[in-house]
C-alpha cells in the first residue's frame, strides 16, 4: 500500500483516535526501507517522510508499543524535525501494525504538550490499532484476490491464444471446453460440461490415451489421432494430446485437440495433383525426364522409355547422358559438359536443340529434338526437366525431299541448257530475222529460262554445301578489293532501282582474308542484291570493310523495312523469305542459306542486326589471313 493515497476507512480511524484520546494529531504510517508513508492522518498534512525523521520506525522494528511522554527529554527524538520544527511535537504514542504477521507501520497519536496516557487510553489505542491492522490485512487480501483474478484473466487469454482446442476432462468423463477454439470446434456453449464420448466417440477415461493415468503413469503426454464430433453431429479428424493433471488426488486430464481437416484436405489435394500430373506425363507424346541437381534421373514418363526402348528402371538413378546421349553420330564420345541437360543445370538457362541423337537400349540411334528447362527456386537450381521427341519420320521426309530436289535439279539442267541455247539462237537472229511482235515474247522466255537456271544452280549449290561436296579454293584475297568489285558490278542494278550504292574500304592493306574469291563474291552479291531489292528509291546502301582484332568484317547496310527479331533465324532457312504484308514475294529463298553455308565453310560467320522500320545490316565476319614476310632465300 506504500505510495497509495488516503482512504476514508483509515481516515475514520485516525479521526476517532484523536477525538477519543483528546490529541490534536493521529496518523496511520507505513514504514519502508528508506521512508515513511502516511496512509491516513488527522491534524497533519504530511505524506512522505524521510526515514531519519520517522519516530514510527522504532515500534515497527521492536514490534511493541512505543510511548514517549516528552520527546524533548529523550535523546533519540529531541532533534527530530517534528520536535524542533513545526508542529513542535512533545508527546508520541504508537501501536505497531502488522500485515501477514510482519510489522509494517503504526497507528500513532501526537500532542504538542507533554502527557501520559491512562491504562484505558492505552487499551483504546490498542483496539483502534487492531481495527487498522484488520483493514490493512483486508487490503492485502483484496489485492491478492485481484491479483488472482488478473492471473486468471491472463491465463484465459493465453489459453484462448492456443491454436488447438483445450478441454478439461474429469474422473467421471465429463469434458468442458476452456477456450474459444474448443467451443468453436465442437459447437459447445461456454462452460458447458458434456460426456467425453459425445465429443470423442468411442473414448472414455478408461480407454487409451486416458488409461495411462489409470495404470499409475502420471507423467508424459499421449498423442493419438481420433474422430471428433461436433454438437450438430458433424464428424471430423482430430489429433489429441492428453496430459494427466495432479489435482488433490483426483483423476483429471488436459486435452489439446487439433483439427486435422485442413491437413487431410491438403493431402487429398496433393494426391489429386499427383494423379493429374501422372496422367499428364503418361499421356504426353513427348519423352519427359526429370533430373536432380546432379543430373541423376528421378522420373521418366512412358513416352521417354518407349522412344529409348528401355524400362523406367533403366533410367532412374542414372544420368540420362550416360544412358542415351554418350556418343556423337560419328562415333566419338559426347563430352558431359556439352550435354544440354548439364548446361541447363550448371548455367541455369533454357536450352533448345533442334537436331540431336539419342541411343536406344539396343544400340540403335534415334534422331531427336529436345529442350531442357532448369528447375529453379530463388537462386538455387534443383534439377532440370528434359523434353524430347523422336524426329525419325521428319528426318526421313527431309532426306527424301532433299533427294528429290537434287534429282529434279540435275534432270532440269540438261533441258534448260537446250532451251537457253535455242532461245539465244532465235533472239540473235541466227535462224533468221525475228518479227518485232515476237521479240518481247522471246526476251521474256529467255529471262525466265535464266531465272530457272539460277534456281537450279542455287539448289545444286545448297545440296553440295549440305553434303560437304562444294569445292572451295581459298587464296589470300583483299576484302577491300572484293567489296569494290561487287559494288561495281551491281551499280547498274542500283541505278535502275534508284538506290545510292557505295563502298567504304578499310584501307591500309589490313583486310586480307583467305577465302575462295568466286564464292565470297557470290555471298556479297547476294547480300548487296537483297539490300538493293528491299530499299526504296533514294535510300542508301553501303558496303563497309573494317578490321576488328584478328577478324575482317564486311558489312552491308540498308535503310529498308527491317526484319523483326523473331524472324532473324528464319531468313537463313531454305525457301524462307521475310517480306512486308501485301508485298510481292521475290527470289527463291535460297540465297541467304547458301551465303551462310559458304561463310561457315570459310571459317567465318554472318551476323544480322535489324529493327523494323530502321533497315538491316548483314555482316560477314572472316578470320584475317596471317601476315607473311618474304625473304631472299639465300
URURJO-V63577 format. One record per residue. N is the residue number from 0. RES is the residue in one small letter. PHI is phi in whole degrees, 0 to 359 (none if undefined). NEAR is the number of other C-alpha atoms within 8 Angstrom. D_FIRST is the distance of its C-alpha to the first C-alpha in Angstrom with 1 decimal. Layout:
# URURJO-V63577
N;RES;PHI;NEAR;D_FIRST + N;RES;PHI;NEAR;D_FIRST
This chain:
# URURJO-V63577
0;x;none;3;0.0 + 1;x;303;7;3.8 + 2;x;84;5;6.2 + 3;x;272;6;5.5 + 4;x;287;5;8.7 + 5;x;302;9;10.2 + 6;x;233;8;10.8 + 7;x;300;6;14.2 + 8;x;296;7;13.7 + 9;x;274;13;12.1 + 10;x;299;12;14.7 + 11;x;299;8;17.4 + 12;x;294;11;16.8 + 13;x;292;15;17.1 + 14;x;296;11;20.2 + 15;x;294;8;21.7 + 16;x;297;13;21.3 + 17;x;296;14;23.0 + 18;x;289;8;25.7 + 19;x;289;6;26.5 + 20;x;262;7;26.5 + 21;x;56;7;28.2 + 22;x;235;10;26.1 + 23;x;284;10;25.3 + 24;x;231;12;21.6 + 25;x;214;16;18.7 + 26;x;215;14;15.1 + 27;x;250;15;11.8 + 28;x;248;14;10.7 + 29;x;248;12;8.2 + 30;x;253;13;10.6 + 31;x;253;10;10.6 + 32;x;291;5;14.0 + 33;x;231;6;15.1 + 34;x;201;12;13.4 + 35;x;241;14;11.8 + 36;x;246;13;9.1 + 37;x;272;13;10.3 + 38;x;282;15;8.1 + 39;x;209;12;11.6 + 40;x;205;15;15.1 + 41;x;238;13;18.7 + 42;x;94;7;21.5 + 43;x;234;6;19.7 + 44;x;259;6;18.4 + 45;x;241;7;16.3 + 46;x;225;8;12.8 + 47;x;244;8;13.0 + 48;x;233;10;15.5 + 49;x;303;9;17.2 + 50;x;299;12;16.9 + 51;x;294;5;20.7 + 52;x;261;9;20.4 + 53;x;273;10;17.7 + 54;x;278;6;19.6 + 55;x;292;12;16.6 + 56;x;295;10;16.7 + 57;x;290;8;19.9 + 58;x;294;14;19.0 + 59;x;295;15;16.0 + 60;x;291;7;18.7 + 61;x;274;6;21.3 + 62;x;79;8;19.4 + 63;x;231;8;21.7 + 64;x;297;9;21.9 + 65;x;242;10;23.0 + 66;x;228;8;25.5 + 67;x;238;9;27.4 + 68;x;292;10;30.2 + 69;x;219;12;31.1 + 70;x;293;14;28.9 + 71;x;287;10;31.9 + 72;x;259;7;33.9 + 73;x;251;9;31.3 + 74;x;308;7;31.6 + 75;x;294;6;28.0 + 76;x;248;11;26.9 + 77;x;296;11;30.0 + 78;x;259;9;29.2 + 79;x;296;9;25.5 + 80;x;301;8;24.9 + 81;x;292;10;23.8 + 82;x;270;15;27.2 + 83;x;275;10;29.6 + 84;x;242;7;28.2 + 85;x;301;8;27.3 + 86;x;261;7;26.4 + 87;x;57;9;28.3 + 88;x;290;14;26.5 + 89;x;244;14;28.8 + 90;x;243;15;27.1 + 91;x;216;15;23.8 + 92;x;218;11;22.7 + 93;x;224;13;19.3 + 94;x;258;14;18.3 + 95;x;292;15;16.0 + 96;x;244;14;13.1 + 97;x;242;11;12.6 + 98;x;232;11;10.6 + 99;x;67;5;13.3 + 100;x;87;5;15.7 + 101;x;246;6;14.0 + 102;x;299;11;13.5 + 103;x;233;12;10.1 + 104;x;183;14;10.9 + 105;x;216;16;13.6 + 106;x;257;17;15.0 + 107;x;234;13;17.8 + 108;x;236;13;20.8 + 109;x;222;13;23.0 + 110;x;217;13;26.5 + 111;x;271;10;29.0 + 112;x;239;8;31.7 + 113;x;295;10;32.2 + 114;x;195;8;31.9 + 115;x;220;5;31.5 + 116;x;282;7;29.8 + 117;x;280;6;32.0 + 118;x;299;6;31.4 + 119;x;296;7;30.6 + 120;x;292;9;28.1 + 121;x;296;9;26.5 + 122;x;296;8;26.5 + 123;x;296;8;25.0 + 124;x;298;11;22.1 + 125;x;296;9;21.6 + 126;x;296;8;21.7 + 127;x;296;11;19.1 + 128;x;295;13;16.8 + 129;x;298;9;17.4 + 130;x;298;9;16.6 + 131;x;298;13;13.1 + 132;x;296;11;12.7 + 133;x;298;8;13.9 + 134;x;296;10;11.4 + 135;x;300;10;8.5 + 136;x;291;10;10.7 + 137;x;298;8;11.6 + 138;x;298;8;8.2 + 139;x;299;9;8.3 + 140;x;295;8;11.9 + 141;x;299;8;11.5 + 142;x;297;8;9.5 + 143;x;296;8;12.3 + 144;x;297;8;14.9 + 145;x;297;8;13.9 + 146;x;294;8;14.1 + 147;x;297;8;17.4 + 148;x;297;8;18.7 + 149;x;297;8;18.0 + 150;x;297;8;19.7 + 151;x;297;8;22.5 + 152;x;295;8;23.0 + 153;x;296;8;23.2 + 154;x;297;8;25.5 + 155;x;294;9;27.6 + 156;x;297;8;27.9 + 157;x;296;8;29.0 + 158;x;295;10;31.5 + 159;x;293;10;32.8 + 160;x;280;6;33.4 + 161;x;293;8;35.7 + 162;x;289;7;39.3 + 163;x;266;10;40.5 + 164;x;286;17;40.2 + 165;x;246;14;37.7 + 166;x;231;14;38.5 + 167;x;246;12;37.4 + 168;x;242;13;40.5 + 169;x;266;11;40.2 + 170;x;298;9;42.8 + 171;x;281;5;44.7 + 172;x;88;10;45.3 + 173;x;269;11;43.1 + 174;x;248;12;41.6 + 175;x;227;11;38.7 + 176;x;290;16;38.0 + 177;x;241;13;34.5 + 178;x;214;12;34.8 + 179;x;294;9;36.7 + 180;x;297;12;39.4 + 181;x;297;16;40.4 + 182;x;298;14;40.4 + 183;x;289;8;42.6 + 184;x;297;10;44.8 + 185;x;254;10;45.7 + 186;x;67;10;45.3 + 187;x;261;12;42.9 + 188;x;291;6;40.5 + 189;x;298;7;36.8 + 190;x;80;7;35.9 + 191;x;284;8;39.5 + 192;x;263;8;40.9 + 193;x;224;9;44.5 + 194;x;300;9;46.9 + 195;x;304;14;46.9 + 196;x;288;9;50.6 + 197;x;287;8;50.1 + 198;x;276;11;48.2 + 199;x;237;11;50.1 + 200;x;306;10;53.6 + 201;x;88;5;55.1 + 202;x;250;10;51.9 + 203;x;210;9;50.1 + 204;x;299;11;47.8 + 205;x;266;8;51.0 + 206;x;245;8;52.4 + 207;x;302;8;51.6 + 208;x;268;9;49.2 + 209;x;275;12;47.1 + 210;x;291;10;49.5 + 211;x;300;10;48.2 + 212;x;297;10;45.3 + 213;x;297;8;48.0 + 214;x;275;6;49.9 + 215;x;96;6;46.9 + 216;x;277;7;46.0 + 217;x;253;9;42.2 + 218;x;230;6;41.7 + 219;x;84;6;42.7 + 220;x;238;8;43.3 + 221;x;251;8;46.5 + 222;x;244;9;47.8 + 223;x;203;8;50.7 + 224;x;259;8;52.4 + 225;x;226;9;52.8 + 226;x;256;10;53.6 + 227;x;260;11;50.9 + 228;x;224;14;51.5 + 229;x;275;12;49.6 + 230;x;298;8;49.4 + 231;x;270;6;52.6 + 232;x;92;6;54.6 + 233;x;291;7;54.6 + 234;x;256;8;54.8 + 235;x;206;10;53.6 + 236;x;285;11;53.3 + 237;x;226;13;50.0 + 238;x;246;12;48.7 + 239;x;248;12;46.1 + 240;x;243;11;43.9 + 241;x;248;13;43.0 + 242;x;238;11;40.4 + 243;x;288;13;39.9 + 244;x;247;9;36.4 + 245;x;271;9;35.3 + 246;x;213;7;33.6 + 247;x;54;4;34.1 + 248;x;85;5;37.8 + 249;x;282;8;38.5 + 250;x;274;11;40.7 + 251;x;221;12;38.9 + 252;x;227;12;39.6 + 253;x;258;12;38.0 + 254;x;241;13;40.7 + 255;x;255;11;40.8 + 256;x;241;13;43.7 + 257;x;246;10;45.3 + 258;x;289;11;48.0 + 259;x;267;10;51.1 + 260;x;302;9;53.0 + 261;x;300;7;52.5 + 262;x;295;7;53.6 + 263;x;293;8;56.7 + 264;x;296;8;57.5 + 265;x;295;8;57.4 + 266;x;295;8;59.5 + 267;x;295;8;62.0 + 268;x;294;8;62.2 + 269;x;297;8;62.7 + 270;x;296;8;65.5 + 271;x;296;8;67.1 + 272;x;296;8;67.0 + 273;x;295;8;68.5 + 274;x;296;8;71.3 + 275;x;297;8;71.9 + 276;x;299;8;72.1 + 277;x;298;8;74.4 + 278;x;294;8;76.7 + 279;x;297;8;76.8 + 280;x;297;10;77.7 + 281;x;290;9;80.2 + 282;x;272;6;81.8 + 283;x;295;8;82.0 + 284;x;280;6;85.6 + 285;x;272;10;84.5 + 286;x;288;16;83.5 + 287;x;231;13;79.8 + 288;x;232;13;78.4 + 289;x;257;12;74.8 + 290;x;235;15;74.2 + 291;x;275;11;71.0 + 292;x;295;10;70.1 + 293;x;266;6;72.8 + 294;x;84;13;75.5 + 295;x;273;12;75.6 + 296;x;292;15;76.4 + 297;x;247;10;73.7 + 298;x;202;10;75.6 + 299;x;214;14;79.0 + 300;x;276;12;80.1 + 301;x;303;10;83.4 + 302;x;297;12;85.3 + 303;x;296;13;84.5 + 304;x;292;13;85.9 + 305;x;292;8;88.9 + 306;x;296;11;89.8 + 307;x;270;12;89.4 + 308;x;61;9;91.2 + 309;x;219;10;88.5 + 310;x;265;7;85.7 + 311;x;299;11;82.0 + 312;x;294;6;81.6 + 313;x;287;7;84.2 + 314;x;254;14;81.7 + 315;x;298;11;78.2 + 316;x;89;8;76.9 + 317;x;237;10;79.6 + 318;x;274;11;80.2 + 319;x;301;11;82.1 + 320;x;297;10;83.9 + 321;x;292;8;85.1 + 322;x;277;10;86.2 + 323;x;227;11;87.9 + 324;x;227;13;87.9 + 325;x;275;12;89.2 + 326;x;227;10;92.7 + 327;x;281;10;94.2 + 328;x;302;6;97.3 + 329;x;276;5;99.5 + 330;x;94;6;98.3 + 331;x;280;7;96.2 + 332;x;296;7;92.6 + 333;x;265;10;89.9 + 334;x;299;7;87.2 + 335;x;301;8;83.7 + 336;x;288;6;82.1 + 337;x;263;8;84.4 + 338;x;294;11;83.4 + 339;x;304;11;81.8 + 340;x;296;12;79.0 + 341;x;298;11;78.2 + 342;x;294;13;78.3 + 343;x;299;15;76.0 + 344;x;285;16;73.4 + 345;x;284;6;73.7 + 346;x;257;6;74.1 + 347;x;51;10;71.8 + 348;x;220;9;74.5 + 349;x;282;9;76.5 + 350;x;241;11;80.0 + 351;x;238;9;83.1 + 352;x;234;9;86.4 + 353;x;282;7;89.3 + 354;x;219;8;91.7 + 355;x;209;9;91.1 + 356;x;224;11;92.3 + 357;x;253;11;90.6 + 358;x;244;14;92.3 + 359;x;289;13;92.5 + 360;x;297;9;92.1 + 361;x;276;5;95.9 + 362;x;93;6;96.4 + 363;x;278;7;97.6 + 364;x;280;8;96.1 + 365;x;224;13;94.5 + 366;x;290;12;94.1 + 367;x;220;14;90.7 + 368;x;241;13;88.5 + 369;x;216;13;84.8 + 370;x;223;12;81.5 + 371;x;232;14;78.4 + 372;x;247;11;74.9 + 373;x;289;14;72.0 + 374;x;264;10;68.8 + 375;x;241;10;66.1 + 376;x;229;7;62.3 + 377;x;67;4;60.7 + 378;x;257;5;62.6 + 379;x;250;6;63.7 + 380;x;265;11;67.0 + 381;x;262;11;66.8 + 382;x;159;14;70.4 + 383;x;203;16;73.2 + 384;x;244;12;75.1 + 385;x;256;14;78.9 + 386;x;245;11;81.0 + 387;x;216;12;84.8 + 388;x;222;11;87.9 + 389;x;283;11;91.4 + 390;x;249;10;93.8 + 391;x;302;9;97.0 + 392;x;296;7;98.5 + 393;x;296;7;97.6 + 394;x;297;9;99.0 + 395;x;294;8;102.2 + 396;x;298;8;102.5 + 397;x;295;8;102.1 + 398;x;296;8;104.6 + 399;x;296;8;107.1 + 400;x;296;8;106.5 + 401;x;297;9;107.1 + 402;x;295;8;110.2 + 403;x;297;8;111.5 + 404;x;298;9;110.9 + 405;x;297;11;112.6 + 406;x;295;8;115.6 + 407;x;298;8;116.0 + 408;x;298;12;115.7 + 409;x;295;10;118.4 + 410;x;290;8;120.6 + 411;x;282;9;120.2 + 412;x;301;10;121.2 + 413;x;297;8;124.9 + 414;x;295;8;125.6 + 415;x;296;10;123.6 + 416;x;299;8;125.7 + 417;x;295;8;128.8 + 418;x;297;9;127.5 + 419;x;297;11;126.4 + 420;x;294;8;129.9 + 421;x;296;8;131.7 + 422;x;297;11;129.8 + 423;x;296;9;130.4 + 424;x;297;10;134.2 + 425;x;294;12;134.1 + 426;x;291;11;132.1 + 427;x;272;6;134.2 + 428;x;78;9;137.5 + 429;x;298;8;138.9 + 430;x;268;6;140.0 + 431;x;117;6;141.3 + 432;x;301;6;140.0 + 433;x;263;9;136.8 + 434;x;302;6;136.9 + 435;x;301;6;134.5 + 436;x;290;6;132.8 + 437;x;269;8;132.1 + 438;x;301;10;130.7 + 439;x;299;8;127.1 + 440;x;293;8;127.0 + 441;x;294;11;128.2 + 442;x;297;9;125.6 + 443;x;296;8;122.8 + 444;x;296;9;124.0 + 445;x;295;11;124.1 + 446;x;298;8;120.6 + 447;x;290;8;119.1 + 448;x;294;11;121.0 + 449;x;295;9;119.7 + 450;x;295;8;116.1 + 451;x;294;8;116.6 + 452;x;294;10;117.9 + 453;x;296;8;114.8 + 454;x;298;9;112.7 + 455;x;297;12;114.6 + 456;x;298;9;114.3 + 457;x;297;11;110.6 + 458;x;297;12;110.2 + 459;x;293;11;112.3 + 460;x;299;10;110.4 + 461;x;296;12;107.1 + 462;x;297;10;108.5 + 463;x;293;10;109.8 + 464;x;297;12;106.5 + 465;x;291;8;104.4 + 466;x;272;7;107.0 + 467;x;74;6;107.0 + 468;x;252;7;110.7 + 469;x;282;8;110.8 + 470;x;285;4;112.6 + 471;x;241;7;111.1 + 472;x;242;6;113.1 + 473;x;288;8;110.7 + 474;x;221;9;112.0 + 475;x;291;9;110.5 + 476;x;227;11;110.1 + 477;x;279;10;108.9 + 478;x;296;12;106.2 + 479;x;299;11;107.1 + 480;x;293;8;110.7 + 481;x;298;11;109.7 + 482;x;296;15;107.5 + 483;x;296;10;110.3 + 484;x;298;8;112.8 + 485;x;295;11;110.6 + 486;x;298;13;109.8 + 487;x;297;7;113.5 + 488;x;290;7;114.7 + 489;x;258;11;112.2 + 490;x;300;9;112.8 + 491;x;300;7;115.4 + 492;x;295;8;112.9 + 493;x;294;12;110.2 + 494;x;295;9;112.7 + 495;x;300;7;113.5 + 496;x;279;10;109.8 + 497;x;73;10;109.2 + 498;x;257;15;106.7 + 499;x;272;10;106.4 + 500;x;260;11;106.7 + 501;x;217;9;106.1 + 502;x;234;10;105.5 + 503;x;239;8;103.3 + 504;x;289;10;104.5 + 505;x;279;12;102.5 + 506;x;79;7;105.3 + 507;x;84;5;105.7 + 508;x;68;7;107.1 + 509;x;260;7;103.6 + 510;x;242;15;103.8 + 511;x;280;12;106.2 + 512;x;233;14;105.2 + 513;x;253;11;107.0 + 514;x;217;12;107.7 + 515;x;278;11;110.6 + 516;x;299;10;111.6 + 517;x;295;6;113.2 + 518;x;289;9;110.1 + 519;x;290;11;107.7 + 520;x;297;10;109.9 + 521;x;299;9;109.5 + 522;x;297;12;105.7 + 523;x;295;10;105.6 + 524;x;300;10;108.2 + 525;x;295;11;106.1 + 526;x;295;11;102.9 + 527;x;290;13;104.7 + 528;x;300;9;106.6 + 529;x;297;8;103.4 + 530;x;299;13;101.9 + 531;x;295;13;105.0 + 532;x;299;7;105.0 + 533;x;261;8;101.4 + 534;x;257;14;101.6 + 535;x;278;9;102.5 + 536;x;305;7;105.4 + 537;x;89;7;104.5 + 538;x;276;12;101.7 + 539;x;273;11;101.9 + 540;x;233;16;102.1 + 541;x;238;12;101.6 + 542;x;250;15;102.4 + 543;x;241;13;100.6 + 544;x;243;15;101.0 + 545;x;211;10;98.5 + 546;x;245;11;97.6 + 547;x;228;7;94.0 + 548;x;66;5;93.8 + 549;x;266;7;96.1 + 550;x;233;10;96.7 + 551;x;247;17;99.0 + 552;x;243;13;97.8 + 553;x;244;13;100.1 + 554;x;251;12;98.0 + 555;x;250;14;99.5 + 556;x;242;12;97.5 + 557;x;233;14;98.1 + 558;x;241;13;96.5 + 559;x;282;13;97.0 + 560;x;290;12;94.7 + 561;x;82;12;92.6 + 562;x;233;12;91.4 + 563;x;302;9;88.0 + 564;x;300;7;86.0 + 565;x;287;5;85.8 + 566;x;246;9;89.7 + 567;x;300;10;90.2 + 568;x;290;7;90.9 + 569;x;293;8;93.1 + 570;x;294;12;95.7 + 571;x;263;10;96.7 + 572;x;268;11;97.4 + 573;x;296;7;100.9 + 574;x;60;7;102.2 + 575;x;254;10;98.9 + 576;x;227;8;98.9 + 577;x;250;7;96.2 + 578;x;222;7;97.6 + 579;x;292;6;96.3 + 580;x;304;4;96.0 + 581;x;84;4;99.4 + 582;x;280;6;101.0 + 583;x;287;5;104.2 + 584;x;268;6;103.9 + 585;x;241;4;106.0 + 586;x;79;5;107.0 + 587;x;259;7;106.8 + 588;x;79;12;103.2 + 589;x;246;14;104.6 + 590;x;300;9;104.7 + 591;x;291;12;101.2 + 592;x;302;13;101.0 + 593;x;293;13;104.3 + 594;x;300;11;103.0 + 595;x;295;11;99.9 + 596;x;298;11;101.9 + 597;x;294;12;104.3 + 598;x;295;15;101.5 + 599;x;299;9;99.7 + 600;x;295;7;102.9 + 601;x;270;9;103.3 + 602;x;85;8;99.9 + 603;x;244;11;98.1 + 604;x;203;10;96.0 + 605;x;247;10;95.8 + 606;x;247;8;92.6 + 607;x;239;9;91.9 + 608;x;236;7;89.7 + 609;x;204;12;89.8 + 610;x;213;11;87.8 + 611;x;307;9;89.0 + 612;x;87;8;90.6 + 613;x;236;10;90.8 + 614;x;89;14;93.5 + 615;x;223;15;93.8 + 616;x;228;11;94.5 + 617;x;259;12;96.1 + 618;x;241;11;96.1 + 619;x;268;12;98.3 + 620;x;251;12;96.8 + 621;x;235;13;99.3 + 622;x;291;11;99.2 + 623;x;291;11;101.2 + 624;x;291;8;104.3 + 625;x;293;4;104.2 + 626;x;288;4;105.9 + 627;x;241;4;109.2 + 628;x;241;4;111.2 + 629;x;276;4;114.9 + 630;x;211;5;117.1 + 631;x;273;4;120.8 + 632;x;73;3;120.9 + 633;x;257;3;122.7
